[in-house]
Amino acid sequence: MALRIDKTLCAGTGLCVAMDRRLFRLSDDGAGEPVRAELYAAEDIAAAMDVVECCPTEAIVLTRAEEDGSPE
């Protein structure tokens, strides 16, 4: 699965980082960003889905790699 954050929607609340530091960090500009762009482990995908559901601005996007334009 491809994990990304739409920086135009991100409010920089840090909720994603608070929920899972293995998957998210804050960039130098204060916006959230994924630690890894591709997730393969079922545990990581499930954790990312939990964070996606909690993002207050719906900035976090989790898609199948082929839907994101990335190779599988």
C-alpha distances in whole Angstrom, upper triangle without the diagonal:
4,6,10,13,16,19,21,21,20,23,23,24,22,21,17,19,21,19,17,18,16,13,15,18,21,21,25,25,24,21,18,15,12,14,11,8,6,5,6,9,10,12,10,7,11,12,10,11,14,14,13,16,18,18,21,21,17,16,13,10,7,6,5,5,9,9,9,11,10,10,8
4,7,10,13,16,18,18,17,21,20,22,20,19,16,17,20,18,16,17,15,12,13,16,18,18,22,22,22,18,15,13,10,12,9,6,5,6,9,12,13,14,11,9,13,13,10,11,15,14,12,16,18,17,20,19,16,14,11,8,6,5,6,5,9,9,7,9,8,10,9
4,7,10,13,16,15,14,17,17,18,16,16,12,14,17,15,13,14,13,9,10,13,15,15,19,19,18,15,12,9,7,9,7,5,6,7,11,13,13,14,10,9,12,11,8,10,13,11,10,13,15,13,17,16,13,11,7,6,5,7,9,9,12,11,9,12,11,13,13
4,7,9,12,12,11,15,14,16,15,15,12,13,17,16,14,15,14,10,10,12,13,13,16,16,15,12,9,7,6,9,9,6,9,11,14,16,17,17,14,12,15,14,10,12,14,12,10,14,15,13,15,14,11,8,6,5,7,9,11,11,14,12,9,12,12,15,15
4,6,9,8,7,11,11,13,12,13,10,12,15,15,14,15,15,12,10,11,11,11,14,13,12,9,7,6,7,11,11,10,12,14,18,19,20,19,16,15,17,15,11,13,14,11,10,13,13,10,12,10,9,5,4,6,9,11,15,14,17,15,12,15,15,18,19
4,5,6,6,10,11,14,14,15,13,15,18,18,18,18,19,15,13,14,13,13,15,13,13,9,9,9,11,14,15,13,15,17,21,23,23,23,19,18,20,18,15,15,17,14,12,15,15,11,13,10,9,5,6,7,11,13,16,16,18,15,13,15,16,20,21
4,5,5,8,9,12,13,14,13,15,18,18,18,18,19,16,13,13,11,10,12,10,10,7,8,8,11,15,16,14,18,20,23,25,26,25,21,21,22,20,17,18,19,16,14,17,16,13,13,10,11,7,9,11,14,16,20,19,21,19,16,18,19,22,24
4,6,8,11,13,15,16,16,18,20,21,21,21,23,20,17,17,15,14,15,12,12,9,11,12,15,18,19,18,21,23,26,28,28,28,24,23,25,23,19,20,21,18,16,18,17,14,13,10,11,8,11,12,16,18,21,21,23,20,17,19,21,24,26
4,6,9,11,13,14,13,16,18,18,19,20,22,18,16,16,14,14,16,14,13,9,10,12,15,18,19,18,20,22,25,27,26,26,23,21,22,21,17,18,18,15,13,15,14,10,10,6,7,5,9,11,15,17,21,21,23,20,18,20,21,25,26
4,6,8,9,11,10,12,15,15,16,17,19,16,13,13,11,11,14,11,9,6,7,9,12,16,17,17,19,20,24,25,25,24,21,20,21,19,16,17,17,13,12,14,13,9,9,6,8,5,8,11,15,17,21,21,24,21,19,21,22,25,26
4,6,8,10,11,13,14,16,17,18,20,18,14,14,11,12,14,11,9,7,8,12,15,18,20,20,23,23,27,28,28,26,23,23,23,21,18,19,18,15,14,15,13,10,8,7,10,8,11,15,18,21,25,25,27,25,22,25,26,29,30
4,5,8,9,10,12,14,15,15,17,15,12,10,8,9,11,9,6,4,6,10,13,15,18,18,22,22,26,26,27,25,22,22,22,19,17,18,18,14,14,16,13,10,10,10,12,10,12,15,18,21,25,25,28,26,23,26,26,29,29
4,5,8,9,9,11,14,14,17,16,12,11,9,12,14,12,9,8,8,12,14,17,19,20,23,23,26,26,26,24,21,21,21,18,16,18,16,13,14,15,11,9,8,9,12,11,12,16,19,22,26,26,29,27,25,28,28,31,31
4,5,5,6,9,10,10,13,12,9,8,7,10,13,12,8,8,7,10,12,14,17,18,20,20,24,23,23,21,18,19,19,16,14,16,15,11,13,14,11,9,10,12,13,12,12,16,18,21,24,25,28,26,24,27,26,29,29
4,5,5,6,9,10,13,12,9,10,10,13,16,16,12,11,9,11,13,14,17,18,20,19,22,22,21,19,17,17,16,13,12,13,11,8,10,11,8,7,8,11,12,11,11,15,16,20,23,24,27,26,24,27,26,29,28
4,5,5,6,8,10,8,6,8,9,12,15,15,12,10,7,9,9,11,13,15,16,16,19,18,18,16,13,14,14,10,9,11,10,6,8,10,8,7,10,11,11,10,9,12,13,17,20,21,24,22,20,24,23,25,25
4,5,5,5,8,8,5,5,7,11,14,14,11,10,7,9,9,10,13,15,17,16,19,19,19,17,14,15,15,12,11,14,12,9,12,14,12,11,13,14,15,13,12,15,16,19,22,22,26,25,22,25,24,26,26
4,6,6,10,10,9,9,10,14,17,17,14,13,11,13,13,13,16,18,20,19,21,20,20,17,15,17,16,12,12,15,12,10,13,14,11,11,13,15,16,15,14,17,18,22,24,25,29,28,25,29,27,30,29
4,7,9,9,9,10,12,16,19,20,16,15,12,13,12,13,15,17,18,16,19,17,17,14,12,14,12,9,9,11,9,7,10,11,9,10,13,15,15,15,13,16,16,19,22,23,27,25,24,27,26,28,27
4,5,6,6,9,12,15,18,19,16,15,11,12,10,10,12,15,15,14,16,15,15,12,10,12,11,8,8,11,10,8,11,13,12,12,15,17,16,16,13,15,15,18,20,21,25,24,22,25,24,25,24
4,5,5,6,10,13,16,17,15,14,11,11,9,8,11,14,15,14,17,16,17,14,11,14,14,11,11,14,13,11,14,16,15,15,17,19,18,17,15,17,17,20,22,22,26,25,23,26,24,26,25
4,6,8,12,14,18,19,17,16,13,11,9,7,9,12,13,11,14,12,14,11,9,12,13,10,10,14,13,12,15,17,16,16,20,21,20,18,15,16,16,18,20,20,23,24,22,24,22,23,22
4,7,11,13,16,18,16,14,10,9,6,5,7,9,10,9,12,12,13,11,8,10,11,8,7,11,12,10,12,15,14,14,17,18,16,15,12,13,12,15,17,17,20,20,18,21,19,20,19
4,7,10,13,14,12,10,7,6,4,5,8,10,12,12,15,15,17,15,11,13,14,11,9,12,13,10,11,14,13,12,15,16,15,13,10,12,13,16,18,18,22,21,18,21,20,22,21
4,6,10,11,9,8,6,6,6,6,10,12,15,15,19,19,20,18,15,16,18,14,13,16,16,13,14,17,16,14,16,17,16,14,12,15,16,19,21,21,24,24,21,23,22,24,24
4,7,8,5,5,4,6,9,9,13,14,18,18,22,22,24,22,18,19,21,17,15,18,18,14,16,19,17,14,16,16,16,13,13,16,18,21,23,23,26,25,22,24,23,26,26
4,5,5,5,6,6,9,10,13,14,18,19,23,24,25,24,20,21,23,20,18,21,21,17,18,21,19,16,18,17,18,14,14,17,19,21,24,23,26,25,21,23,22,25,26
4,5,8,9,10,13,13,16,18,21,23,26,28,29,28,24,25,27,24,22,24,24,21,21,24,22,20,20,19,21,17,18,20,22,25,27,26,29,28,25,26,25,28,29
4,6,9,10,14,15,18,18,22,24,28,29,30,29,25,26,27,24,22,24,24,20,21,23,21,18,18,17,19,15,17,19,22,24,27,26,29,27,24,26,25,28,30
4,7,9,13,14,17,18,22,23,27,27,28,26,23,24,25,22,19,22,21,18,18,21,18,15,16,15,16,14,15,18,20,24,27,26,29,27,24,26,26,29,30
4,6,10,12,15,15,19,20,24,25,26,24,21,21,22,19,17,19,19,15,15,18,16,12,13,12,13,10,11,14,17,20,23,23,25,24,20,23,23,26,27
4,7,9,12,13,16,17,20,21,22,20,17,17,18,16,13,15,15,12,12,15,13,10,12,12,12,9,9,12,14,17,20,20,23,22,19,21,21,24,24
4,6,9,9,12,14,18,19,20,19,15,16,17,15,12,15,16,12,12,16,15,13,15,14,13,10,9,11,12,15,18,17,20,19,16,18,17,20,21
4,5,6,9,10,14,15,16,16,12,12,15,12,10,13,14,11,12,15,15,13,16,16,14,12,9,10,11,13,15,15,18,18,15,17,15,18,18
4,7,9,10,13,14,16,15,12,13,16,13,11,15,16,14,15,18,18,16,20,19,18,15,13,14,13,16,17,16,20,20,17,19,17,18,18
4,6,7,10,12,14,14,10,12,15,13,11,14,16,15,15,19,19,18,21,21,19,16,13,13,12,14,14,13,16,17,14,16,13,15,15
4,7,10,13,15,15,12,12,15,14,11,14,17,15,14,18,19,17,21,20,17,15,12,11,10,11,11,10,13,14,11,12,10,12,12
4,7,10,12,13,10,10,13,13,11,13,16,15,15,18,20,19,22,22,19,17,13,12,9,10,9,8,11,13,11,12,9,10,9
4,6,8,9,6,6,10,10,9,11,14,14,14,17,19,18,22,22,19,17,14,12,9,10,10,9,13,14,13,15,12,13,11
4,6,9,7,7,10,12,11,13,16,16,16,19,21,21,25,25,22,21,17,15,12,12,10,10,14,15,15,16,14,13,10
4,5,5,6,9,10,11,12,15,16,16,19,20,21,25,26,23,22,18,17,14,14,13,14,17,18,18,20,17,17,14
4,5,5,6,9,10,11,12,14,15,17,19,20,24,25,22,22,18,17,13,14,13,15,18,18,19,21,19,19,15
4,6,5,6,9,10,11,13,14,16,17,19,22,24,21,21,17,17,14,16,16,17,20,21,21,23,21,21,18
4,5,5,6,9,10,11,12,14,16,17,20,21,19,18,14,14,11,13,14,15,18,19,18,20,18,19,17
4,5,5,6,9,10,10,12,15,15,19,20,17,16,13,12,8,10,11,12,16,16,15,18,17,17,15
4,5,5,6,9,10,11,13,15,18,20,17,17,14,13,10,12,13,16,19,18,18,21,20,21,18
4,5,5,7,9,10,11,13,16,18,16,16,12,13,11,14,15,17,20,20,19,22,21,22,20
4,5,5,6,9,10,11,14,15,13,12,9,9,8,11,13,14,18,17,16,19,18,20,18
4,5,5,6,9,10,14,15,12,12,9,9,7,10,12,15,18,16,16,20,19,21,19
4,5,5,7,9,12,14,12,13,11,12,11,14,16,19,21,20,19,23,23,24,22
4,5,5,6,10,12,10,10,8,10,10,14,16,18,21,20,19,22,22,24,23
4,5,5,9,10,7,8,5,7,7,11,14,16,19,17,16,20,20,22,21
4,6,8,10,8,10,9,10,10,14,17,19,22,19,19,23,23,25,24
4,6,9,8,10,9,12,13,16,20,22,24,22,21,25,25,27,26
4,6,5,7,7,10,12,16,19,21,23,21,19,23,23,26,26
4,6,8,10,13,15,19,22,24,26,23,22,25,26,29,29
4,5,8,11,14,17,21,22,24,21,20,23,24,27,28
4,6,8,11,14,17,19,21,18,17,20,21,24,24
4,6,10,13,16,17,20,17,15,18,19,22,23
4,7,10,14,15,17,15,13,16,17,20,20
4,6,10,11,14,11,10,13,14,17,16
4,7,9,12,10,9,12,12,15,14
4,6,8,6,6,10,10,12,11
4,6,5,7,9,9,10,8
4,5,5,7,5,6,5
4,5,5,5,6,6
4,5,7,9,9
4,5,9,10
4,7,9
4,6
4
